[in-house]
Amino acid sequence: MNQVLPKTQKDQASPKKAKTVRELGQIDISGIREDVLNLPAELWEKQDYDKPNKFKPLGRTEHIVFQFVRDYDNHIDTVNYPIWDEWKSRLEPILAAAVEPYGYENAEFCRIMFAKLPAHSKIALHIDPYKSSNYTHKIHIPIVTNPDVEFIVGHKRYHFAEGYAYEVNNKDIHGGVNAGDSDRIHLIFEYYEK
């Protein structure tokens, strides 16, 4: 399913978006990995219940949302969730390291979250349909994974390694499969040049 974008410059996709997947490099996640693995199930359940991104293609994926857009078509207007205060100092260095390859002098984040794809579950193939996705770089950093996790973009399958950052073209068809016996947890965020 291809989406035709309007021809106005304001609505065209950023030419700097990854065409499929772009590896951004290794990121030091040692300061958060154990903390993420030790997050209690009750916290995941509560945060997931209150999340703004309840989309059918995400299946059984659970989220802890730190920052999100108020309007899916406007990447500039965001809200920070209360849990951000607890994690901000630990996540900001990771975010900064991941986006360093872009070299933007004036940029912002508009979505930041942990996403847990439980063992033996999947994210259905989909395209992020919102205008805001045209302008942002969607970046995944696996915090914990297993050899039976695949990320699909277009017609290719990828295995994202722990502690590496990857930009995914969310305007192409994409999804994920965790066929393993353990959960997969990613730090996912969106970043854009102002």
DACORRA-V337913 format. One line per field, one symbol per residue. psi: psi as a letter, one per 30 degrees, with the letter a starting at -180 (. if undefined). A space follows every 50 residues. Layout:
BEGIN
psi->???
END
This chain:
BEGIN
psi->jkkkklgkeefkkkffkkedkkkflkkjgfffeeeefgkkeeeeeeeeeg lfiikeffbgkkkjkeklkekfgjffjlkklefeeefefeeeeeeeeefe fegkfjllkfkklkkjjlkhllklklkjflefffflkjkkjkekalfgkk kkkbgkkljkkkgkkkkkjgglklalkjglgllkkkkklkklk.
END
